[in-house]
Amino acid sequence: MIIIEALKAFMKKPFTTKYPLSKKKPAKLFRGKHIFHKDKCIGCGLCEENCHSNCIKVDKEKKRIKIRLDTCTFCGLCRDVCPVDAIEFSDEFELSTKNKDDLKVE
């Protein structure tokens, strides 16, 4: 019985993809790297108040934010509470780096 199942599995195509060679586009609601629209931001600070991982710092006078992706959990609360949609997520998920400064969104 086990041999029959093993032969069936051997004849099927693999379910996984060969990742670096063939990349698939993430799902529609995927939460990748943040995109911050400076021109839309009103400096309200709701994103900073609702961030449970404390990775967002807001400069309310300059209407600028800094997001540290190395501590972000990509929960999406910052995007959800933003009244002017100044924060959104991209499809970019390959964020590995040796330099922590590459993981900051301003």
QUIQUIRA-V876736 format. One record per helix or strand. SS is the DSSP state (H for helix, E for strand). FROM is the first residue (numbers start at 1). TO is the last residue. If there is no record, write none. Layout:
ss: <SS,SS>
from: <FROM,FROM>
to: <TO,TO>
This chain:
ss: <H,E,H,E,E,H,E,H,E>
from: <2,34,46,56,64,77,87,100,104>
to: <11,36,50,59,68,81,89,103,105>
